[in-house]
Amino acid sequence: MAITVSLVALFGLVLFFLLRSRTLGAGAAFIAAGFGFFLASTGAAKPINTLAASLIETVTNL
């Protein structure tokens, strides 16, 4: 679990700087996919899924 959390932090930090510098390309896509993969295996996955489901439901009810 400690390794997963540190990889999430690493990918999140790299993704933040890539987006901030507007350097979007194959590297940014790889970092984003890696960030999502490691984030899904943490305890944050359930709240993120709940939030996404709530947002989708809200948009469909508009």
N, CA, C and O atoms as a Tripos MOL2 file, in Angstrom:
@<TRIPOS>MOLECULE
protein
  248   247    62     0     0
PROTEIN
NO_CHARGES

@<TRIPOS>ATOM
      1 N           0.8250   -1.1910    0.0000 N.3       1 MET1
      2 CA          0.0000    0.0000    0.0000 C.3       1 MET1
      3 C           0.8680    1.2540    0.0000 C.2       1 MET1
      4 O           0.5370    2.2300   -0.6730 O.2       1 MET1
      5 N           1.9590    1.2430    0.7320 N.am      2 ALA2
      6 CA          2.8300    2.4210    0.7850 C.3       2 ALA2
      7 C           3.4380    2.7180   -0.5780 C.2       2 ALA2
      8 O           3.6040    3.8810   -0.9460 O.2       2 ALA2
      9 N           3.7710    1.6710   -1.3310 N.am      3 ILE3
     10 CA          4.3400    1.8680   -2.6560 C.3       3 ILE3
     11 C           3.2910    2.4610   -3.5880 C.2       3 ILE3
     12 O           3.6030    3.3410   -4.3900 O.2       3 ILE3
     13 N           2.0610    1.9900   -3.4910 N.am      4 THR4
     14 CA          0.9840    2.4910   -4.3460 C.3       4 THR4
     15 C           0.7220    3.9620   -4.0810 C.2       4 THR4
     16 O           0.5670    4.7420   -5.0200 O.2       4 THR4
     17 N           0.6700    4.3500   -2.8180 N.am      5 VAL5
     18 CA          0.3980    5.7460   -2.4810 C.3       5 VAL5
     19 C           1.5220    6.6400   -2.9880 C.2       5 VAL5
     20 O           1.2560    7.7320   -3.4920 O.2       5 VAL5
     21 N           2.7510    6.2090   -2.8670 N.am      6 SER6
     22 CA          3.8530    7.0390   -3.3370 C.3       6 SER6
     23 C           3.8400    7.1490   -4.8620 C.2       6 SER6
     24 O           4.1970    8.1980   -5.3980 O.2       6 SER6
     25 N           3.4400    6.1000   -5.5670 N.am      7 LEU7
     26 CA          3.3420    6.1870   -7.0170 C.3       7 LEU7
     27 C           2.2040    7.1120   -7.4240 C.2       7 LEU7
     28 O           2.3250    7.8410   -8.4090 O.2       7 LEU7
     29 N           1.1080    7.0930   -6.6870 N.am      8 VAL8
     30 CA          0.0120    8.0140   -6.9670 C.3       8 VAL8
     31 C           0.4890    9.4510   -6.7950 C.2       8 VAL8
     32 O           0.2040   10.3060   -7.6330 O.2       8 VAL8
     33 N           1.2030    9.7130   -5.7260 N.am      9 ALA9
     34 CA          1.7280   11.0580   -5.4910 C.3       9 ALA9
     35 C           2.7030   11.4620   -6.5980 C.2       9 ALA9
     36 O           2.6650   12.5950   -7.0770 O.2       9 ALA9
     37 N           3.5630   10.5490   -6.9990 N.am     10 LEU10
     38 CA          4.5300   10.8360   -8.0530 C.3      10 LEU10
     39 C           3.8360   11.1310   -9.3780 C.2      10 LEU10
     40 O           4.1340   12.1360  -10.0220 O.2      10 LEU10
     41 N           2.9110   10.2610   -9.7900 N.am     11 PHE11
     42 CA          2.2020   10.4800  -11.0440 C.3      11 PHE11
     43 C           1.3540   11.7500  -10.9880 C.2      11 PHE11
     44 O           1.2670   12.4810  -11.9750 O.2      11 PHE11
     45 N           0.7340   12.0120   -9.8470 N.am     12 GLY12
     46 CA         -0.0610   13.2320   -9.7040 C.3      12 GLY12
     47 C           0.7810   14.4820   -9.8440 C.2      12 GLY12
     48 O           0.3710   15.4420  -10.4970 O.2      12 GLY12
     49 N           1.9520   14.4770   -9.2380 N.am     13 LEU13
     50 CA          2.8520   15.6230   -9.3120 C.3      13 LEU13
     51 C           3.3570   15.8420  -10.7430 C.2      13 LEU13
     52 O           3.3840   16.9710  -11.2330 O.2      13 LEU13
     53 N           3.7480   14.7700  -11.3940 N.am     14 VAL14
     54 CA          4.2300   14.8860  -12.7700 C.3      14 VAL14
     55 C           3.1100   15.3560  -13.6920 C.2      14 VAL14
     56 O           3.3300   16.2050  -14.5560 O.2      14 VAL14
     57 N           1.9070   14.8050  -13.5110 N.am     15 LEU15
     58 CA          0.7710   15.2220  -14.3260 C.3      15 LEU15
     59 C           0.4430   16.6980  -14.1010 C.2      15 LEU15
     60 O           0.1430   17.4170  -15.0540 O.2      15 LEU15
     61 N           0.4990   17.1490  -12.8610 N.am     16 PHE16
     62 CA          0.2480   18.5590  -12.5570 C.3      16 PHE16
     63 C           1.2190   19.4600  -13.3140 C.2      16 PHE16
     64 O           0.8030   20.4430  -13.9270 O.2      16 PHE16
     65 N           2.5040   19.1330  -13.2750 N.am     17 PHE17
     66 CA          3.4950   19.9750  -13.9450 C.3      17 PHE17
     67 C           3.3790   19.8920  -15.4680 C.2      17 PHE17
     68 O           3.6190   20.8850  -16.1550 O.2      17 PHE17
     69 N           3.0170   18.7300  -16.0040 N.am     18 LEU18
     70 CA          2.8190   18.6250  -17.4460 C.3      18 LEU18
     71 C           1.6340   19.4700  -17.8880 C.2      18 LEU18
     72 O           1.6970   20.1450  -18.9160 O.2      18 LEU18
     73 N           0.5640   19.4350  -17.1220 N.am     19 LEU19
     74 CA         -0.6030   20.2380  -17.4710 C.3      19 LEU19
     75 C          -0.3290   21.7250  -17.2830 C.2      19 LEU19
     76 O          -0.7970   22.5470  -18.0720 O.2      19 LEU19
     77 N           0.4160   22.0700  -16.2570 N.am     20 ARG20
     78 CA          0.7320   23.4740  -15.9880 C.3      20 ARG20
     79 C           1.5980   24.0710  -17.0960 C.2      20 ARG20
     80 O           1.4140   25.2240  -17.4840 O.2      20 ARG20
     81 N           2.5310   23.2880  -17.5950 N.am     21 SER21
     82 CA          3.4130   23.7970  -18.6420 C.3      21 SER21
     83 C           2.8240   23.6230  -20.0370 C.2      21 SER21
     84 O           3.4690   23.9520  -21.0320 O.2      21 SER21
     85 N           1.6060   23.1100  -20.1110 N.am     22 ARG22
     86 CA          0.8950   22.8820  -21.3750 C.3      22 ARG22
     87 C           1.6730   21.9830  -22.3150 C.2      22 ARG22
     88 O           1.6580   22.1690  -23.5320 O.2      22 ARG22
     89 N           2.3490   21.0120  -21.7380 N.am     23 THR23
     90 CA          3.0830   20.0210  -22.5090 C.3      23 THR23
     91 C           2.2380   18.7620  -22.5770 C.2      23 THR23
     92 O           2.4000   17.8500  -21.7650 O.2      23 THR23
     93 N           1.3470   18.7160  -23.5360 N.am     24 LEU24
     94 CA          0.4610   17.5700  -23.6620 C.3      24 LEU24
     95 C           0.8700   16.7650  -24.8810 C.2      24 LEU24
     96 O           0.9840   17.2980  -25.9850 O.2      24 LEU24
     97 N           1.0840   15.5040  -24.6730 N.am     25 GLY25
     98 CA          1.4740   14.6240  -25.7620 C.3      25 GLY25
     99 C           1.4080   13.1930  -25.2860 C.2      25 GLY25
    100 O           0.6540   12.8700  -24.3680 O.2      25 GLY25
    101 N           2.1880   12.3410  -25.9040 N.am     26 ALA26
    102 CA          2.1850   10.9260  -25.5490 C.3      26 ALA26
    103 C           2.6610   10.7160  -24.1160 C.2      26 ALA26
    104 O           2.1420    9.8540  -23.4070 O.2      26 ALA26
    105 N           3.6420   11.4960  -23.6920 N.am     27 GLY27
    106 CA          4.1430   11.3740  -22.3240 C.3      27 GLY27
    107 C           3.0900   11.7390  -21.2940 C.2      27 GLY27
    108 O           2.9510   11.0620  -20.2750 O.2      27 GLY27
    109 N           2.3480   12.8070  -21.5570 N.am     28 ALA28
    110 CA          1.2950   13.2240  -20.6330 C.3      28 ALA28
    111 C           0.1830   12.1830  -20.5740 C.2      28 ALA28
    112 O          -0.3810   11.9280  -19.5100 O.2      28 ALA28
    113 N          -0.1250   11.5890  -21.7060 N.am     29 ALA29
    114 CA         -1.1520   10.5510  -21.7230 C.3      29 ALA29
    115 C          -0.7010    9.3450  -20.9060 C.2      29 ALA29
    116 O          -1.5030    8.7590  -20.1780 O.2      29 ALA29
    117 N           0.5480    8.9730  -21.0160 N.am     30 PHE30
    118 CA          1.0800    7.8500  -20.2290 C.3      30 PHE30
    119 C           1.0310    8.1590  -18.7450 C.2      30 PHE30
    120 O           0.6270    7.3100  -17.9510 O.2      30 PHE30
    121 N           1.4360    9.3600  -18.3580 N.am     31 ILE31
    122 CA          1.4210    9.7560  -16.9510 C.3      31 ILE31
    123 C          -0.0160    9.7660  -16.4260 C.2      31 ILE31
    124 O          -0.2700    9.2900  -15.3200 O.2      31 ILE31
    125 N          -0.9460   10.2970  -17.1970 N.am     32 ALA32
    126 CA         -2.3460   10.3440  -16.7680 C.3      32 ALA32
    127 C          -2.9140    8.9380  -16.6010 C.2      32 ALA32
    128 O          -3.6330    8.6700  -15.6390 O.2      32 ALA32
    129 N          -2.5960    8.0440  -17.5280 N.am     33 ALA33
    130 CA         -3.0780    6.6680  -17.4280 C.3      33 ALA33
    131 C          -2.4560    5.9710  -16.2190 C.2      33 ALA33
    132 O          -3.1450    5.2480  -15.4990 O.2      33 ALA33
    133 N          -1.1820    6.1810  -15.9950 N.am     34 GLY34
    134 CA         -0.5180    5.5980  -14.8250 C.3      34 GLY34
    135 C          -1.0840    6.1400  -13.5340 C.2      34 GLY34
    136 O          -1.2800    5.3890  -12.5780 O.2      34 GLY34
    137 N          -1.3500    7.4320  -13.4900 N.am     35 PHE35
    138 CA         -1.9380    8.0560  -12.3060 C.3      35 PHE35
    139 C          -3.3050    7.4430  -12.0170 C.2      35 PHE35
    140 O          -3.6050    7.0990  -10.8730 O.2      35 PHE35
    141 N          -4.1240    7.3090  -13.0410 N.am     36 GLY36
    142 CA         -5.4460    6.7160  -12.8510 C.3      36 GLY36
    143 C          -5.3710    5.2700  -12.4110 C.2      36 GLY36
    144 O          -6.1510    4.8370  -11.5630 O.2      36 GLY36
    145 N          -4.4370    4.5150  -12.9800 N.am     37 PHE37
    146 CA         -4.2800    3.1080  -12.6150 C.3      37 PHE37
    147 C          -3.8950    2.9610  -11.1510 C.2      37 PHE37
    148 O          -4.4890    2.1490  -10.4400 O.2      37 PHE37
    149 N          -2.9290    3.7170  -10.6920 N.am     38 PHE38
    150 CA         -2.4940    3.5950   -9.3030 C.3      38 PHE38
    151 C          -3.4930    4.2220   -8.3390 C.2      38 PHE38
    152 O          -3.6240    3.7510   -7.2090 O.2      38 PHE38
    153 N          -4.1980    5.2660   -8.7510 N.am     39 LEU39
    154 CA         -5.2220    5.8710   -7.9110 C.3      39 LEU39
    155 C          -6.3710    4.9030   -7.6830 C.2      39 LEU39
    156 O          -6.9650    4.8880   -6.6050 O.2      39 LEU39
    157 N          -6.6880    4.1000   -8.6830 N.am     40 ALA40
    158 CA         -7.7860    3.1430   -8.5670 C.3      40 ALA40
    159 C          -7.5030    2.0670   -7.5330 C.2      40 ALA40
    160 O          -8.4380    1.4430   -7.0320 O.2      40 ALA40
    161 N          -6.2590    1.8340   -7.2040 N.am     41 SER41
    162 CA         -5.9310    0.7940   -6.2360 C.3      41 SER41
    163 C          -5.7340    1.3560   -4.8270 C.2      41 SER41
    164 O          -5.2560    0.6400   -3.9470 O.2      41 SER41
    165 N          -6.0860    2.6060   -4.5990 N.am     42 THR42
    166 CA         -5.9850    3.1930   -3.2600 C.3      42 THR42
    167 C          -7.3700    3.2850   -2.6280 C.2      42 THR42
    168 O          -8.3680    2.9030   -3.2390 O.2      42 THR42
    169 N          -7.4190    3.7850   -1.4240 N.am     43 GLY43
    170 CA         -8.6830    3.9820   -0.7340 C.3      43 GLY43
    171 C          -9.5050    5.1120   -1.3200 C.2      43 GLY43
    172 O         -10.6810    5.2520   -0.9850 O.2      43 GLY43
    173 N          -8.9210    5.9150   -2.1780 N.am     44 ALA44
    174 CA         -9.6350    7.0410   -2.7840 C.3      44 ALA44
    175 C         -10.5270    6.6080   -3.9370 C.2      44 ALA44
    176 O         -11.2940    7.4250   -4.4470 O.2      44 ALA44
    177 N         -10.4530    5.3570   -4.3630 N.am     45 ALA45
    178 CA        -11.2110    4.9060   -5.5260 C.3      45 ALA45
    179 C         -12.7170    4.9680   -5.2910 C.2      45 ALA45
    180 O         -13.4560    5.4260   -6.1620 O.2      45 ALA45
    181 N         -13.1840    4.5150   -4.1250 N.am     46 LYS46
    182 CA        -14.6240    4.5060   -3.8670 C.3      46 LYS46
    183 C         -15.2190    5.9170   -3.8290 C.2      46 LYS46
    184 O         -16.2390    6.1490   -4.4780 O.2      46 LYS46
    185 N         -14.6160    6.8860   -3.0850 N.am     47 PRO47
    186 CA        -15.1790    8.2450   -3.1200 C.3      47 PRO47
    187 C         -15.1430    8.8830   -4.5070 C.2      47 PRO47
    188 O         -16.0480    9.6420   -4.8540 O.2      47 PRO47
    189 N         -14.1300    8.5940   -5.2950 N.am     48 ILE48
    190 CA        -14.0420    9.1430   -6.6480 C.3      48 ILE48
    191 C         -15.1510    8.5540   -7.5160 C.2      48 ILE48
    192 O         -15.7790    9.2760   -8.2910 O.2      48 ILE48
    193 N         -15.3980    7.2470   -7.3920 N.am     49 ASN49
    194 CA        -16.4790    6.6180   -8.1520 C.3      49 ASN49
    195 C         -17.8360    7.1700   -7.7330 C.2      49 ASN49
    196 O         -18.7020    7.3880   -8.5800 O.2      49 ASN49
    197 N         -18.0320    7.3990   -6.4330 N.am     50 THR50
    198 CA        -19.2810    7.9660   -5.9380 C.3      50 THR50
    199 C         -19.4840    9.3820   -6.4750 C.2      50 THR50
    200 O         -20.5840    9.7340   -6.9010 O.2      50 THR50
    201 N         -18.4370   10.1830   -6.4550 N.am     51 LEU51
    202 CA        -18.5110   11.5450   -6.9720 C.3      51 LEU51
    203 C         -18.8320   11.5550   -8.4600 C.2      51 LEU51
    204 O         -19.6690   12.3360   -8.9140 O.2      51 LEU51
    205 N         -18.1720   10.6930   -9.2170 N.am     52 ALA52
    206 CA        -18.4250   10.6280  -10.6530 C.3      52 ALA52
    207 C         -19.8680   10.2060  -10.9360 C.2      52 ALA52
    208 O         -20.5160   10.7660  -11.8200 O.2      52 ALA52
    209 N         -20.3640    9.2310  -10.1960 N.am     53 ALA53
    210 CA        -21.7470    8.7870  -10.3840 C.3      53 ALA53
    211 C         -22.7230    9.9070  -10.0390 C.2      53 ALA53
    212 O         -23.7280   10.0860  -10.7270 O.2      53 ALA53
    213 N         -22.4370   10.6560   -8.9860 N.am     54 SER54
    214 CA        -23.2970   11.7750   -8.6000 C.3      54 SER54
    215 C         -23.3030   12.8670   -9.6700 C.2      54 SER54
    216 O         -24.3560   13.4200   -9.9900 O.2      54 SER54
    217 N         -22.1380   13.1740  -10.2160 N.am     55 LEU55
    218 CA        -22.0540   14.1890  -11.2650 C.3      55 LEU55
    219 C         -22.8060   13.7590  -12.5160 C.2      55 LEU55
    220 O         -23.4890   14.5710  -13.1410 O.2      55 LEU55
    221 N         -22.6850   12.4930  -12.8820 N.am     56 ILE56
    222 CA        -23.3960   11.9890  -14.0560 C.3      56 ILE56
    223 C         -24.8950   12.0470  -13.8350 C.2      56 ILE56
    224 O         -25.6460   12.4330  -14.7310 O.2      56 ILE56
    225 N         -25.3310   11.6660  -12.6500 N.am     57 GLU57
    226 CA        -26.7620   11.7120  -12.3280 C.3      57 GLU57
    227 C         -27.2850   13.1520  -12.3450 C.2      57 GLU57
    228 O         -28.3900   13.4070  -12.8230 O.2      57 GLU57
    229 N         -26.4960   14.0820  -11.8270 N.am     58 THR58
    230 CA        -26.8890   15.4960  -11.8110 C.3      58 THR58
    231 C         -27.0260   16.0380  -13.2390 C.2      58 THR58
    232 O         -27.9830   16.7470  -13.5480 O.2      58 THR58
    233 N         -26.0790   15.7060  -14.0930 N.am     59 VAL59
    234 CA        -26.1120   16.1860  -15.4710 C.3      59 VAL59
    235 C         -27.3170   15.6070  -16.2160 C.2      59 VAL59
    236 O         -27.9500   16.3100  -17.0040 O.2      59 VAL59
    237 N         -27.6350   14.3490  -15.9770 N.am     60 THR60
    238 CA        -28.7780   13.7540  -16.6800 C.3      60 THR60
    239 C         -30.1060   14.3010  -16.1870 C.2      60 THR60
    240 O         -31.0950   14.2580  -16.9180 O.2      60 THR60
    241 N         -30.1500   14.8180  -14.9520 N.am     61 ASN61
    242 CA        -31.3780   15.3750  -14.4050 C.3      61 ASN61
    243 C         -31.5860   16.8510  -14.7710 C.2      61 ASN61
    244 O         -32.6310   17.4220  -14.4590 O.2      61 ASN61
    245 N         -30.6160   17.4600  -15.4190 N.am     62 LEU62
    246 CA        -30.7500   18.8620  -15.8080 C.3      62 LEU62
    247 C         -31.6810   18.9940  -16.9340 C.2      62 LEU62
    248 O         -31.9250   20.1040  -17.4060 O.2      62 LEU62
@<TRIPOS>BOND
     1     1     2 1
     2     2     3 1
     3     3     4 2
     4     3     5 am
     5     5     6 1
     6     6     7 1
     7     7     8 2
     8     7     9 am
     9     9    10 1
    10    10    11 1
    11    11    12 2
    12    11    13 am
    13    13    14 1
    14    14    15 1
    15    15    16 2
    16    15    17 am
    17    17    18 1
    18    18    19 1
    19    19    20 2
    20    19    21 am
    21    21    22 1
    22    22    23 1
    23    23    24 2
    24    23    25 am
    25    25    26 1
    26    26    27 1
    27    27    28 2
    28    27    29 am
    29    29    30 1
    30    30    31 1
    31    31    32 2
    32    31    33 am
    33    33    34 1
    34    34    35 1
    35    35    36 2
    36    35    37 am
    37    37    38 1
    38    38    39 1
    39    39    40 2
    40    39    41 am
    41    41    42 1
    42    42    43 1
    43    43    44 2
    44    43    45 am
    45    45    46 1
    46    46    47 1
    47    47    48 2
    48    47    49 am
    49    49    50 1
    50    50    51 1
    51    51    52 2
    52    51    53 am
    53    53    54 1
    54    54    55 1
    55    55    56 2
    56    55    57 am
    57    57    58 1
    58    58    59 1
    59    59    60 2
    60    59    61 am
    61    61    62 1
    62    62    63 1
    63    63    64 2
    64    63    65 am
    65    65    66 1
    66    66    67 1
    67    67    68 2
    68    67    69 am
    69    69    70 1
    70    70    71 1
    71    71    72 2
    72    71    73 am
    73    73    74 1
    74    74    75 1
    75    75    76 2
    76    75    77 am
    77    77    78 1
    78    78    79 1
    79    79    80 2
    80    79    81 am
    81    81    82 1
    82    82    83 1
    83    83    84 2
    84    83    85 am
    85    85    86 1
    86    86    87 1
    87    87    88 2
    88    87    89 am
    89    89    90 1
    90    90    91 1
    91    91    92 2
    92    91    93 am
    93    93    94 1
    94    94    95 1
    95    95    96 2
    96    95    97 am
    97    97    98 1
    98    98    99 1
    99    99   100 2
   100    99   101 am
   101   101   102 1
   102   102   103 1
   103   103   104 2
   104   103   105 am
   105   105   106 1
   106   106   107 1
   107   107   108 2
   108   107   109 am
   109   109   110 1
   110   110   111 1
   111   111   112 2
   112   111   113 am
   113   113   114 1
   114   114   115 1
   115   115   116 2
   116   115   117 am
   117   117   118 1
   118   118   119 1
   119   119   120 2
   120   119   121 am
   121   121   122 1
   122   122   123 1
   123   123   124 2
   124   123   125 am
   125   125   126 1
   126   126   127 1
   127   127   128 2
   128   127   129 am
   129   129   130 1
   130   130   131 1
   131   131   132 2
   132   131   133 am
   133   133   134 1
   134   134   135 1
   135   135   136 2
   136   135   137 am
   137   137   138 1
   138   138   139 1
   139   139   140 2
   140   139   141 am
   141   141   142 1
   142   142   143 1
   143   143   144 2
   144   143   145 am
   145   145   146 1
   146   146   147 1
   147   147   148 2
   148   147   149 am
   149   149   150 1
   150   150   151 1
   151   151   152 2
   152   151   153 am
   153   153   154 1
   154   154   155 1
   155   155   156 2
   156   155   157 am
   157   157   158 1
   158   158   159 1
   159   159   160 2
   160   159   161 am
   161   161   162 1
   162   162   163 1
   163   163   164 2
   164   163   165 am
   165   165   166 1
   166   166   167 1
   167   167   168 2
   168   167   169 am
   169   169   170 1
   170   170   171 1
   171   171   172 2
   172   171   173 am
   173   173   174 1
   174   174   175 1
   175   175   176 2
   176   175   177 am
   177   177   178 1
   178   178   179 1
   179   179   180 2
   180   179   181 am
   181   181   182 1
   182   182   183 1
   183   183   184 2
   184   183   185 am
   185   185   186 1
   186   186   187 1
   187   187   188 2
   188   187   189 am
   189   189   190 1
   190   190   191 1
   191   191   192 2
   192   191   193 am
   193   193   194 1
   194   194   195 1
   195   195   196 2
   196   195   197 am
   197   197   198 1
   198   198   199 1
   199   199   200 2
   200   199   201 am
   201   201   202 1
   202   202   203 1
   203   203   204 2
   204   203   205 am
   205   205   206 1
   206   206   207 1
   207   207   208 2
   208   207   209 am
   209   209   210 1
   210   210   211 1
   211   211   212 2
   212   211   213 am
   213   213   214 1
   214   214   215 1
   215   215   216 2
   216   215   217 am
   217   217   218 1
   218   218   219 1
   219   219   220 2
   220   219   221 am
   221   221   222 1
   222   222   223 1
   223   223   224 2
   224   223   225 am
   225   225   226 1
   226   226   227 1
   227   227   228 2
   228   227   229 am
   229   229   230 1
   230   230   231 1
   231   231   232 2
   232   231   233 am
   233   233   234 1
   234   234   235 1
   235   235   236 2
   236   235   237 am
   237   237   238 1
   238   238   239 1
   239   239   240 2
   240   239   241 am
   241   241   242 1
   242   242   243 1
   243   243   244 2
   244   243   245 am
   245   245   246 1
   246   246   247 1
   247   247   248 2
@<TRIPOS>SUBSTRUCTURE
     1 MET1         2 RESIDUE 1 A MET
     2 ALA2         6 RESIDUE 1 A ALA
     3 ILE3        10 RESIDUE 1 A ILE
     4 THR4        14 RESIDUE 1 A THR
     5 VAL5        18 RESIDUE 1 A VAL
     6 SER6        22 RESIDUE 1 A SER
     7 LEU7        26 RESIDUE 1 A LEU
     8 VAL8        30 RESIDUE 1 A VAL
     9 ALA9        34 RESIDUE 1 A ALA
    10 LEU10       38 RESIDUE 1 A LEU
    11 PHE11       42 RESIDUE 1 A PHE
    12 GLY12       46 RESIDUE 1 A GLY
    13 LEU13       50 RESIDUE 1 A LEU
    14 VAL14       54 RESIDUE 1 A VAL
    15 LEU15       58 RESIDUE 1 A LEU
    16 PHE16       62 RESIDUE 1 A PHE
    17 PHE17       66 RESIDUE 1 A PHE
    18 LEU18       70 RESIDUE 1 A LEU
    19 LEU19       74 RESIDUE 1 A LEU
    20 ARG20       78 RESIDUE 1 A ARG
    21 SER21       82 RESIDUE 1 A SER
    22 ARG22       86 RESIDUE 1 A ARG
    23 THR23       90 RESIDUE 1 A THR
    24 LEU24       94 RESIDUE 1 A LEU
    25 GLY25       98 RESIDUE 1 A GLY
    26 ALA26      102 RESIDUE 1 A ALA
    27 GLY27      106 RESIDUE 1 A GLY
    28 ALA28      110 RESIDUE 1 A ALA
    29 ALA29      114 RESIDUE 1 A ALA
    30 PHE30      118 RESIDUE 1 A PHE
    31 ILE31      122 RESIDUE 1 A ILE
    32 ALA32      126 RESIDUE 1 A ALA
    33 ALA33      130 RESIDUE 1 A ALA
    34 GLY34      134 RESIDUE 1 A GLY
    35 PHE35      138 RESIDUE 1 A PHE
    36 GLY36      142 RESIDUE 1 A GLY
    37 PHE37      146 RESIDUE 1 A PHE
    38 PHE38      150 RESIDUE 1 A PHE
    39 LEU39      154 RESIDUE 1 A LEU
    40 ALA40      158 RESIDUE 1 A ALA
    41 SER41      162 RESIDUE 1 A SER
    42 THR42      166 RESIDUE 1 A THR
    43 GLY43      170 RESIDUE 1 A GLY
    44 ALA44      174 RESIDUE 1 A ALA
    45 ALA45      178 RESIDUE 1 A ALA
    46 LYS46      182 RESIDUE 1 A LYS
    47 PRO47      186 RESIDUE 1 A PRO
    48 ILE48      190 RESIDUE 1 A ILE
    49 ASN49      194 RESIDUE 1 A ASN
    50 THR50      198 RESIDUE 1 A THR
    51 LEU51      202 RESIDUE 1 A LEU
    52 ALA52      206 RESIDUE 1 A ALA
    53 ALA53      210 RESIDUE 1 A ALA
    54 SER54      214 RESIDUE 1 A SER
    55 LEU55      218 RESIDUE 1 A LEU
    56 ILE56      222 RESIDUE 1 A ILE
    57 GLU57      226 RESIDUE 1 A GLU
    58 THR58      230 RESIDUE 1 A THR
    59 VAL59      234 RESIDUE 1 A VAL
    60 THR60      238 RESIDUE 1 A THR
    61 ASN61      242 RESIDUE 1 A ASN
    62 LEU62      246 RESIDUE 1 A LEU
